[in-house]
Amino acid sequence: CFSKPHPCMLLEIMDDLGVPQARTLMIGDTSHDLQMAINAGVPAVGVGYGAHPRESLMALSPLACADDFGALSRWLSAHA
């Protein structure tokens, strides 16, 4: 498979699991993850406690950017 941000990886996962784009959410800690989601036509949520700083993730307009696991869990509970 091509490396991120090419959408192939995410598209293959969706295909293997039988999950359509409309029911997929990419959660990522790098700009490569979020750009892959954009390229695959899938919404994304950034996590600012990983490899890339929050500012880099926000530049790609994710639905949200969680600062810790608790914030991510709360966002998923409210929006899933």
Phi, psi and omega in degrees: 000150176293156178277162176300144012266015176300139185284352186309313183301312181291320178297321178294319178298314179299318180295314180299323181270351181069034182250125180284163178306320183297342181246019183246140174226125177269128175247123185217156180248009177227159176296331178296320178298312183291325177292324175299318178299315178301314182295333179268356181073033184240139176292159183219155171235132178269154172237114187279010180253020182247222189288321183251148181293154181310317183300320179295323180288317182296333178298340181261009174056053174292166177299327179199170174220112183273141181267349178199173182299321180299316179295321178296315179299316179296319180296315180297319179297323182280335189241354183276000000 
